Amino acid sequence: MQYLHELLLCFKRIPLNKHQCKYLLVIQTLHGQQKWMYENKVHRVDNRSVSIHQPHVRPIVRGKATTDVEFGAKIQVSIMNGMVFLKELSWDAFNEGTRLIESIENYIRRIGNYLEKVFADKIYCNRENRSRLKALNIKMMAKPLARPSAKAVDIHLRPEERWSNRRKI
């Protein structure tokens, strides 16, 4: 990097086009991050760039069976009466499970009344969300936290079954 900077100082005008300048800035950032991790003997850095061509993309640790890390944007959407509302789009990881109640409040503001049921993925099924939904008298249609009883099996829906119902968040 130092040699490249010295070489560029020999020119009156930077001899790089717009895309080459962008790549140079990204490579400098990557180099700086790698150097910092090496010097501090750590394996992570905040807002770590992992792609020269797409520096805004961040690794998201998922811990899934097929892959530990995914790349790309993470989104949170609500589906109401066939309409999709984009709540959040982020290139950084976030825990969407903490945003369920806020999504319900947005629904109430948009529609004007409370829901009877919420169809939710596993990430939304934490104890806090369950207790807040119970206080709002909204039924959560999801896998129970404990071992399922015969009664609970009746309300559990597989992910593909949730799409057939129109009233969901």
Backbone as a printed PyTorch tensor [residue, N CA C, xyz], in Angstrom:
tensor([[[  0.8340,  -1.1840,   0.0000],
         [  0.0000,   0.0000,   0.0000],
         [  0.8830,   1.2540,   0.0000]],

        [[  1.9600,   1.2040,   0.7660],
         [  2.8530,   2.3570,   0.8300],
         [  3.4910,   2.6110,  -0.5470]],

        [[  3.9100,   1.5630,  -1.2250],
         [  4.5070,   1.7050,  -2.5510],
         [  3.5030,   2.3190,  -3.5310]],

        [[  2.2760,   1.8760,  -3.4690],
         [  1.2310,   2.4030,  -4.3380],
         [  1.0040,   3.8940,  -4.0860]],

        [[  1.0000,   4.3080,  -2.8420],
         [  0.8250,   5.7260,  -2.5020],
         [  2.0020,   6.5620,  -3.0130]],

        [[  3.2010,   6.0240,  -2.8620],
         [  4.3790,   6.7340,  -3.3680],
         [  4.3280,   6.8630,  -4.8850]],

        [[  3.8840,   5.8210,  -5.5530],
         [  3.7560,   5.8310,  -7.0050],
         [  2.7260,   6.8760,  -7.4540]],

        [[  1.6050,   6.9470,  -6.7680],
         [  0.5600,   7.9200,  -7.1170],
         [  1.0180,   9.3660,  -6.9090]],

        [[  1.9510,   9.5860,  -5.9660],
         [  2.4710,  10.9370,  -5.7240],
         [  3.2900,  11.4590,  -6.9060]],

        [[  3.7330,  10.5820,  -7.7870],
         [  4.5200,  10.9770,  -8.9560],
         [  3.6650,  11.6540, -10.0260]],

        [[  2.3560,  11.5510,  -9.9170],
         [  1.4570,  12.1140, -10.9240],
         [  0.8590,  13.4340, -10.4440]],

        [[  0.6720,  14.3560, -11.3950],
         [  0.0040,  15.6130, -11.0630],
         [ -1.4780,  15.3750, -10.8050]],

        [[ -2.0410,  14.4740, -11.5830],
         [ -3.4450,  14.0960, -11.4760],
         [ -3.5150,  12.5950, -11.2460]],

        [[ -4.4430,  12.1420, -10.4220],
         [ -4.5570,  10.7030, -10.1670],
         [ -4.9210,  10.0090, -11.4810]],

        [[ -4.1220,   9.0320, -11.9070],
         [ -4.3400,   8.3880, -13.2020],
         [ -5.3590,   7.2390, -13.1640]],

        [[ -6.3280,   7.3570, -12.2860],
         [ -7.3230,   6.2990, -12.1370],
         [ -8.7080,   6.8270, -12.4890]],

        [[ -9.5360,   5.9640, -13.0830],
         [-10.9090,   6.3740, -13.3520],
         [-11.7460,   6.1990, -12.0780]],

        [[-13.0110,   6.5370, -12.1610],
         [-13.9120,   6.5100, -11.0030],
         [-13.9640,   5.1310, -10.3470]],

        [[-14.1060,   4.0820, -11.1460],
         [-14.2010,   2.7260, -10.6060],
         [-12.8900,   2.2820,  -9.9770]],

        [[-11.7820,   2.6220, -10.5980],
         [-10.4850,   2.2620, -10.0380],
         [-10.2410,   2.9810,  -8.7110]],

        [[-10.6650,   4.2360,  -8.6150],
         [-10.5410,   4.9760,  -7.3470],
         [-11.3570,   4.3080,  -6.2530]],

        [[-12.5750,   3.8730,  -6.6130],
         [-13.4340,   3.1800,  -5.6360],
         [-12.7520,   1.9080,  -5.1490]],

        [[-12.2270,   1.1220,  -6.0910],
         [-11.5390,  -0.1070,  -5.7130],
         [-10.3320,   0.1760,  -4.8250]],

        [[ -9.5940,   1.2200,  -5.1470],
         [ -8.4310,   1.5710,  -4.3350],
         [ -8.8480,   1.9050,  -2.9030]],

        [[ -9.9280,   2.6840,  -2.7530],
         [-10.4140,   3.0290,  -1.4090],
         [-10.8780,   1.7870,  -0.6500]],

        [[-11.5620,   0.8940,  -1.3420],
         [-12.0320,  -0.3370,  -0.6990],
         [-10.8430,  -1.2080,  -0.2900]],

        [[ -9.8700,  -1.3340,  -1.1600],
         [ -8.6910,  -2.1500,  -0.8550],
         [ -7.9240,  -1.5540,   0.3210]],

        [[ -7.8400,  -0.2320,   0.3830],
         [ -7.1870,   0.4140,   1.5330],
         [ -7.9430,   0.1000,   2.8290]],

        [[ -9.2600,   0.1270,   2.7530],
         [-10.0780,  -0.1940,   3.9310],
         [ -9.8700,  -1.6410,   4.3450]],

        [[ -9.9250,  -2.5600,   3.3720],
         [ -9.6970,  -3.9800,   3.6680],
         [ -8.3180,  -4.2030,   4.2740]],

        [[ -7.3230,  -3.5740,   3.6900],
         [ -5.9560,  -3.7060,   4.1910],
         [ -5.8720,  -3.2050,   5.6330]],

        [[ -6.4740,  -2.0490,   5.8810],
         [ -6.4640,  -1.4880,   7.2360],
         [ -7.1550,  -2.3990,   8.2410]],

        [[ -8.2730,  -2.9800,   7.8420],
         [ -8.9870,  -3.8840,   8.7410],
         [ -8.1770,  -5.1450,   9.0160]],

        [[ -7.6070,  -5.7150,   7.9620],
         [ -6.7950,  -6.9260,   8.1240],
         [ -5.5750,  -6.6540,   9.0020]],

        [[ -4.9270,  -5.5270,   8.7750],
         [ -3.7410,  -5.1550,   9.5580],
         [ -4.1100,  -4.9770,  11.0270]],

        [[ -5.2390,  -4.2960,  11.2800],
         [ -5.6770,  -4.0630,  12.6530],
         [ -5.9660,  -5.3890,  13.3630]],

        [[ -6.6370,  -6.3260,  12.6560],
         [ -6.9400,  -7.6280,  13.2590],
         [ -5.6560,  -8.4090,  13.5460]],

        [[ -4.6970,  -8.3340,  12.6230],
         [ -3.4260,  -9.0370,  12.8150],
         [ -2.6650,  -8.4560,  14.0160]],

        [[ -2.5610,  -7.1380,  14.0700],
         [ -1.8160,  -6.4930,  15.1560],
         [ -2.4730,  -6.6950,  16.5120]],

        [[ -3.7950,  -6.7810,  16.5570],
         [ -4.5170,  -6.9390,  17.8180],
         [ -4.8690,  -8.3930,  18.1190]],

        [[ -4.4340,  -9.2970,  17.2280],
         [ -4.6470, -10.7330,  17.4100],
         [ -6.1200, -11.0670,  17.6620]],

        [[ -7.0030, -10.5130,  16.8170],
         [ -8.4370, -10.7880,  16.8860],
         [ -8.9060, -11.2710,  15.5100]],

        [[-10.0840, -11.8360,  15.4690],
         [-10.6150, -12.3950,  14.2250],
         [-11.8440, -11.6610,  13.7100]],

        [[-12.1690, -10.5120,  14.3270],
         [-13.3240,  -9.7660,  13.8590],
         [-13.0860,  -8.2700,  14.0450]],

        [[-13.8010,  -7.5090,  13.2370],
         [-13.7470,  -6.0580,  13.3250],
         [-15.1400,  -5.5540,  12.9420]],

        [[-15.6090,  -4.4990,  13.5880],
         [-16.9270,  -3.9490,  13.2870],
         [-16.9730,  -3.4450,  11.8490]],

        [[-18.1210,  -3.6340,  11.2130],
         [-18.3490,  -3.1980,   9.8270],
         [-17.2850,  -3.7160,   8.8670]],

        [[-16.9060,  -4.9540,   9.0660],
         [-15.8610,  -5.5750,   8.2490],
         [-16.3100,  -5.7240,   6.8010]],

        [[-15.4940,  -5.2580,   5.9000],
         [-15.7420,  -5.4340,   4.4690],
         [-15.1850,  -6.7910,   4.0590]],

        [[-15.9370,  -7.4990,   3.2260],
         [-15.5030,  -8.8200,   2.7940],
         [-15.4750,  -8.9450,   1.2800]],

        [[-15.8400,  -7.8770,   0.5760],
         [-15.8840,  -7.9370,  -0.8810],
         [-15.3560,  -6.6310,  -1.4680]],

        [[-14.4400,  -6.7480,  -2.4180],
         [-13.9300,  -5.5580,  -3.1090],
         [-15.0050,  -4.9880,  -4.0260]],

        [[-15.7770,  -5.8540,  -4.6480],
         [-16.7880,  -5.4110,  -5.6020],
         [-18.0660,  -4.9250,  -4.9360]],

        [[-18.3790,  -5.4350,  -3.7470],
         [-19.5710,  -5.0270,  -3.0010],
         [-19.1790,  -4.7470,  -1.5540]],

        [[-18.5260,  -3.6240,  -1.2900],
         [-18.0250,  -3.3590,   0.0610],
         [-19.1180,  -3.1480,   1.1080]],

        [[-20.3480,  -2.9010,   0.6790],
         [-21.4540,  -2.7020,   1.6150],
         [-21.9910,  -4.0220,   2.1720]],

        [[-21.6330,  -5.1470,   1.5660],
         [-22.1220,  -6.4560,   2.0060],
         [-21.3580,  -6.8760,   3.2580]],

        [[-22.1170,  -7.3550,   4.2550],
         [-21.5140,  -7.8110,   5.5070],
         [-21.8320,  -9.2930,   5.7140]],

        [[-20.9120, -10.0230,   6.3360],
         [-21.2140, -11.4200,   6.6640],
         [-22.2080, -11.4730,   7.8160]],

        [[-23.1910, -12.3520,   7.7130],
         [-24.1760, -12.5440,   8.7740],
         [-24.0490, -13.9850,   9.2420]],

        [[-23.6400, -14.1710,  10.4880],
         [-23.4760, -15.5030,  11.0470],
         [-24.8610, -16.0590,  11.3430]],

        [[-25.2050, -17.1760,  10.7070],
         [-26.5350, -17.7480,  10.8380],
         [-26.5290, -19.0620,  11.6100]],

        [[-25.4510, -19.8290,  11.5140],
         [-25.3830, -21.0950,  12.2200],
         [-26.3420, -22.1490,  11.6890]],

        [[-26.6760, -22.0620,  10.4140],
         [-27.5750, -23.0470,   9.8150],
         [-26.7950, -24.3140,   9.4690]],

        [[-27.5140, -25.3740,   9.2020],
         [-26.8810, -26.6560,   8.9080],
         [-26.0710, -26.6050,   7.6190]],

        [[-26.5690, -25.8950,   6.6100],
         [-25.8850, -25.8860,   5.3200],
         [-24.7240, -24.9060,   5.2780]],

        [[-24.8140, -23.8000,   5.9860],
         [-23.7420, -22.8040,   5.9870],
         [-23.7540, -22.0070,   7.2790]],

        [[-22.5740, -21.6900,   7.7820],
         [-22.4800, -20.9140,   9.0180],
         [-22.6680, -19.4230,   8.7860]],

        [[-22.2600, -18.9590,   7.6070],
         [-22.2880, -17.5260,   7.3160],
         [-23.0110, -17.2920,   5.9940]],

        [[-23.8480, -16.2620,   5.9810],
         [-24.5320, -15.8530,   4.7530],
         [-24.1300, -14.4250,   4.4330]],

        [[-24.2990, -14.0410,   3.1820],
         [-23.9680, -12.6860,   2.7490],
         [-25.1770, -12.0900,   2.0460]],

        [[-25.3610, -10.8040,   2.2290],
         [-26.4620, -10.1230,   1.5710],
         [-27.2710,  -9.3240,   2.5620]],

        [[-28.2920,  -8.6820,   2.0530],
         [-29.1350,  -7.8480,   2.8950],
         [-30.0670,  -8.7090,   3.7350]],

        [[-30.3700,  -8.2170,   4.9070],
         [-31.3370,  -8.8610,   5.7790],
         [-32.5450,  -7.9380,   5.8270]],

        [[-33.7390,  -8.5020,   5.6590],
         [-34.9340,  -7.6700,   5.6320],
         [-35.9380,  -8.1470,   6.6650]],

        [[-36.7990,  -7.2320,   7.0610],
         [-37.9440,  -7.5770,   7.8850],
         [-39.1660,  -7.0340,   7.1710]],

        [[-40.1140,  -7.9180,   6.8990],
         [-41.3360,  -7.5210,   6.2010],
         [-42.5510,  -7.9850,   6.9840]],

        [[-43.6490,  -7.2750,   6.7830],
         [-44.9450,  -7.6860,   7.3080],
         [-45.8580,  -7.8970,   6.1200]],

        [[-46.6780,  -8.9320,   6.1890],
         [-47.6350,  -9.2140,   5.1250],
         [-49.0260,  -9.0670,   5.7230]],

        [[-49.7990,  -8.1400,   5.1620],
         [-51.1440,  -7.8970,   5.6630],
         [-52.1060,  -7.8380,   4.4860]],

        [[-53.0680,  -8.7470,   4.4930],
         [-54.0730,  -8.7990,   3.4340],
         [-53.4380,  -8.8300,   2.0390]],

        [[-52.3790,  -9.5870,   1.9030],
         [-51.7200,  -9.7340,   0.6120],
         [-50.7540,  -8.6160,   0.2640]],

        [[-50.6590,  -7.5870,   1.0800],
         [-49.7220,  -6.4880,   0.8300],
         [-48.4730,  -6.6890,   1.6820]],

        [[-47.3200,  -6.4320,   1.0810],
         [-46.0500,  -6.5990,   1.7780],
         [-45.5150,  -5.2240,   2.1580]],

        [[-45.1850,  -5.0580,   3.4380],
         [-44.6120,  -3.8200,   3.9420],
         [-43.1750,  -4.0950,   4.3610]],

        [[-42.2320,  -3.3870,   3.7430],
         [-40.8250,  -3.5250,   4.0950],
         [-40.5630,  -2.6700,   5.3230]],

        [[-40.2330,  -3.3130,   6.4210],
         [-39.9990,  -2.6200,   7.6810],
         [-38.5390,  -2.1900,   7.7910]],

        [[-37.6410,  -3.0830,   7.4080],
         [-36.2180,  -2.7790,   7.5590],
         [-35.4120,  -3.5500,   6.5280]],

        [[-34.4040,  -2.8910,   5.9820],
         [-33.4380,  -3.5070,   5.0850],
         [-32.0780,  -3.0830,   5.5940]],

        [[-31.2530,  -4.0590,   5.9220],
         [-29.9470,  -3.7330,   6.4850],
         [-28.8990,  -4.7030,   5.9630]],

        [[-27.7160,  -4.1810,   5.7190],
         [-26.5920,  -5.0280,   5.3270],
         [-25.8700,  -5.5470,   6.5520]],

        [[-26.2520,  -5.0670,   7.7300],
         [-25.6900,  -5.5460,   8.9840],
         [-26.6890,  -6.4970,   9.6400]],

        [[-26.1860,  -7.3960,  10.4610],
         [-27.0550,  -8.3410,  11.1520],
         [-27.8970,  -7.6130,  12.1870]],

        [[-29.1300,  -8.0600,  12.3700],
         [-29.9860,  -7.5720,  13.4440],
         [-30.9030,  -8.7030,  13.8680]],

        [[-31.4000,  -8.6320,  15.0960],
         [-32.2860,  -9.6660,  15.6110],
         [-33.7220,  -9.2210,  15.3910]],

        [[-34.3590,  -9.7980,  14.3820],
         [-35.7280,  -9.4010,  14.0580],
         [-36.7260,  -9.8270,  15.1270]],

        [[-36.3520, -10.7700,  15.9860],
         [-37.2450, -11.2270,  17.0510],
         [-37.6080, -10.1330,  18.0350]],

        [[-36.7840,  -9.1150,  18.1310],
         [-37.0610,  -8.0100,  19.0580],
         [-37.9850,  -6.9650,  18.4480]],

        [[-38.4010,  -7.1490,  17.2010],
         [-39.1950,  -6.1430,  16.5010],
         [-40.6600,  -6.5310,  16.2860]],

        [[-41.1000,  -7.6310,  16.8640],
         [-42.4670,  -8.1050,  16.6440],
         [-43.5060,  -7.1250,  17.1770]],

        [[-43.3560,  -6.6800,  18.3970],
         [-44.3480,  -5.7880,  19.0090],
         [-44.4250,  -4.4730,  18.2460]],

        [[-43.2830,  -3.9680,  17.8180],
         [-43.2610,  -2.7410,  17.0090],
         [-44.0140,  -2.9500,  15.6900]],

        [[-43.8730,  -4.1190,  15.0950],
         [-44.5920,  -4.4240,  13.8540],
         [-46.1000,  -4.4710,  14.0890]],

        [[-46.5000,  -5.0250,  15.2130],
         [-47.9230,  -5.0730,  15.5490],
         [-48.4690,  -3.6690,  15.7760]],

        [[-47.6930,  -2.8340,  16.4590],
         [-48.1160,  -1.4370,  16.6700],
         [-48.2520,  -0.7010,  15.3420]],

        [[-47.3420,  -0.9680,  14.3960],
         [-47.4580,  -0.3750,  13.0530],
         [-48.7380,  -0.8540,  12.3660]],

        [[-49.0680,  -2.1170,  12.5270],
         [-50.3040,  -2.6680,  11.9490],
         [-51.5180,  -1.9310,  12.5220]],

        [[-51.5260,  -1.7480,  13.8270],
         [-52.6510,  -1.0830,  14.4920],
         [-52.7950,   0.3550,  13.9770]],

        [[-51.6660,   1.0450,  13.7890],
         [-51.7040,   2.4170,  13.2490],
         [-52.2360,   2.4360,  11.8180]],

        [[-51.8210,   1.4630,  11.0090],
         [-52.2500,   1.4220,   9.6060],
         [-53.7150,   1.0160,   9.4510]],

        [[-54.0990,  -0.0350,  10.1580],
         [-55.4070,  -0.6460,   9.9600],
         [-56.4540,  -0.0940,  10.9280]],

        [[-56.0300,   0.2290,  12.1420],
         [-56.9620,   0.8190,  13.1080],
         [-57.5480,  -0.1530,  14.1140]],

        [[-57.2270,  -1.4260,  14.0200],
         [-57.7190,  -2.3750,  15.0170],
         [-56.6610,  -3.4320,  15.3110]],

        [[-56.8750,  -4.1460,  16.4060],
         [-55.9350,  -5.1870,  16.8180],
         [-56.1060,  -6.4590,  15.9920]],

        [[-55.0800,  -7.2600,  16.0020],
         [-55.1130,  -8.5730,  15.3530],
         [-55.7250,  -9.5910,  16.2990]],

        [[-56.2680, -10.6380,  15.7440],
         [-56.6990, -11.7650,  16.5560],
         [-55.5450, -12.7550,  16.7220]],

        [[-54.7840, -12.9400,  15.6220],
         [-53.7080, -13.9310,  15.6030],
         [-52.4850, -13.3560,  14.9130]],

        [[-51.3310, -13.8720,  15.3050],
         [-50.0670, -13.5490,  14.6440],
         [-49.4150, -14.8700,  14.2500]],

        [[-49.0400, -14.9970,  12.9770],
         [-48.3210, -16.1570,  12.4880],
         [-46.8480, -15.7760,  12.4650]],

        [[-46.0230, -16.5010,  13.2190],
         [-44.6410, -16.0630,  13.3830],
         [-43.6570, -17.2200,  13.2520]],

        [[-42.4640, -16.8780,  12.7810],
         [-41.3630, -17.8300,  12.7360],
         [-40.7920, -18.0040,  14.1360]],

        [[-39.9300, -18.9670,  14.2680],
         [-39.3370, -19.3240,  15.5620],
         [-38.6210, -18.1480,  16.2350]],

        [[-37.9680, -17.3040,  15.4470],
         [-37.1810, -16.1980,  16.0080],
         [-38.0430, -15.2250,  16.8120]],

        [[-39.3290, -15.1310,  16.4820],
         [-40.2420, -14.2080,  17.1620],
         [-40.8640, -14.8070,  18.4170]],

        [[-40.6590, -16.0860,  18.6450],
         [-41.3840, -16.8020,  19.6930],
         [-40.6760, -16.7950,  21.0380]],

        [[-40.0820, -15.6900,  21.4200],
         [-39.4270, -15.6300,  22.7270],
         [-40.4550, -15.3270,  23.8190]],

        [[-40.0660, -15.4790,  25.0500],
         [-40.9870, -15.3100,  26.1860],
         [-41.5400, -13.8900,  26.2780]],

        [[-40.6900, -12.9100,  26.0110],
         [-41.1540, -11.5130,  26.0930],
         [-42.2580, -11.2410,  25.0700]],

        [[-42.0550, -11.6590,  23.8200],
         [-43.0790, -11.4550,  22.7900],
         [-44.3610, -12.1980,  23.1430]],

        [[-44.2260, -13.4140,  23.6400],
         [-45.4110, -14.1930,  24.0060],
         [-46.2060, -13.5010,  25.1110]],

        [[-45.5140, -12.9850,  26.1240],
         [-46.2340, -12.3360,  27.2250],
         [-46.8630, -11.0130,  26.7780]],

        [[-46.1730, -10.2510,  25.9240],
         [-46.7530,  -8.9920,  25.4220],
         [-47.9700,  -9.2610,  24.5490]],

        [[-47.9070, -10.3120,  23.7170],
         [-49.0580, -10.6680,  22.8870],
         [-50.2320, -11.1250,  23.7600]],

        [[-49.9250, -11.8690,  24.8010],
         [-50.9840, -12.3280,  25.7040],
         [-51.6600, -11.1250,  26.3690]],

        [[-50.8650, -10.1330,  26.7670],
         [-51.4190,  -8.9220,  27.3820],
         [-52.2980,  -8.1550,  26.4010]],

        [[-51.9580,  -8.2140,  25.1060],
         [-52.7460,  -7.5400,  24.0680],
         [-53.9090,  -8.4170,  23.5780]],

        [[-54.0190,  -9.6230,  24.1510],
         [-55.0680, -10.5750,  23.7750],
         [-54.9630, -10.9980,  22.3020]],

        [[-53.7130, -11.1960,  21.8490],
         [-53.4360, -11.6510,  20.4850],
         [-52.8530, -13.0590,  20.5760]],

        [[-53.3940, -13.9640,  19.8050],
         [-52.9460, -15.3540,  19.8290],
         [-51.7580, -15.5450,  18.8870]],

        [[-50.6860, -16.1770,  19.3920],
         [-49.5160, -16.4550,  18.5610],
         [-49.6590, -17.8460,  17.9590]],

        [[-49.6520, -17.8950,  16.6380],
         [-49.7520, -19.1650,  15.9310],
         [-48.3370, -19.5970,  15.5590]],

        [[-47.7170, -20.3290,  16.4680],
         [-46.3340, -20.7560,  16.2620],
         [-46.0510, -21.9560,  17.1500]],

        [[-44.8910, -22.5110,  16.9580],
         [-44.4670, -23.6450,  17.7560],
         [-44.3150, -23.2130,  19.2150]],

        [[-44.8420, -23.9770,  20.1550],
         [-44.7150, -23.6080,  21.5630],
         [-43.2680, -23.7480,  22.0460]],

        [[-42.9500, -23.0420,  23.1390],
         [-41.6000, -23.1110,  23.6960],
         [-41.3250, -24.4810,  24.3170]],

        [[-42.2880, -25.0120,  25.0180],
         [-42.1070, -26.2880,  25.7050],
         [-42.3870, -27.4570,  24.7590]],

        [[-42.2760, -28.6480,  25.2870],
         [-42.6100, -29.8370,  24.5240],
         [-44.0870, -29.7550,  24.1490]],

        [[-44.4060, -29.9670,  22.8790],
         [-45.7950, -29.7740,  22.4600],
         [-46.7560, -30.7970,  23.0650]],

        [[-47.9020, -30.2860,  23.5250],
         [-48.9550, -31.1670,  24.0100],
         [-49.8620, -31.5040,  22.8360]],

        [[-50.7950, -32.3920,  23.0470],
         [-51.7260, -32.7660,  21.9800],
         [-52.5520, -31.5510,  21.5560]],

        [[-52.8830, -30.6740,  22.4990],
         [-53.6620, -29.4640,  22.2120],
         [-52.8460, -28.4870,  21.3620]],

        [[-51.5650, -28.3230,  21.6730],
         [-50.7090, -27.3690,  20.9550],
         [-50.4340, -27.8080,  19.5260]],

        [[-50.4300, -29.0890,  19.2620],
         [-50.1600, -29.5980,  17.9220],
         [-51.2090, -29.0950,  16.9350]],

        [[-52.4240, -28.8990,  17.4050],
         [-53.5140, -28.4410,  16.5370],
         [-53.2670, -27.0470,  15.9630]],

        [[-52.5700, -26.1560,  16.7030],
         [-52.3930, -24.7860,  16.2220],
         [-51.0640, -24.5550,  15.5240]],

        [[-50.1700, -25.5350,  15.5340],
         [-48.8630, -25.3600,  14.8950],
         [-49.0010, -25.4380,  13.3770]],

        [[-48.3870, -24.4700,  12.6900],
         [-48.4060, -24.4610,  11.2280],
         [-46.9820, -24.5220,  10.6990]],

        [[-46.7820, -25.2880,   9.6510],
         [-45.4910, -25.3120,   8.9840],
         [-45.3150, -24.0070,   8.2290]],

        [[-44.0580, -23.5900,   7.9300],
         [-43.8270, -22.3170,   7.2370],
         [-44.6230, -22.1600,   5.9500]],

        [[-44.7420, -23.2190,   5.1450],
         [-45.4680, -23.0840,   3.8820],
         [-46.9730, -22.9030,   4.1020]],

        [[-47.4790, -23.3440,   5.2470],
         [-48.9040, -23.1870,   5.5400],
         [-49.2380, -21.7450,   5.9450]],

        [[-48.2600, -21.0220,   6.4860],
         [-48.5050, -19.6450,   6.9180],
         [-48.8560, -18.7510,   5.7430]],

        [[-48.2970, -19.0230,   4.5640],
         [-48.5260, -18.1690,   3.3990],
         [-49.9620, -18.2410,   2.9120]],

        [[-50.6620, -19.3270,   3.2140],
         [-52.0250, -19.4490,   2.7200],
         [-52.9960, -18.5920,   3.5100]],

        [[-52.6260, -18.1670,   4.7120],
         [-53.5070, -17.3220,   5.5110],
         [-53.2130, -15.8620,   5.2320]],

        [[-54.1970, -15.0350,   5.0810],
         [-54.0110, -13.6410,   4.6870],
         [-53.7580, -12.6840,   5.8500]],

        [[-54.1280, -13.0250,   7.0780],
         [-53.9480, -12.0980,   8.1930],
         [-52.7300, -12.5200,   8.9900]],

        [[-51.5810, -11.9550,   8.6620],
         [-50.3680, -12.2940,   9.3810],
         [-49.4360, -11.1060,   9.4150]],

        [[-48.4860, -11.1820,  10.3190],
         [-47.4530, -10.1510,  10.4020],
         [-46.1410, -10.8230,  10.1880]]])
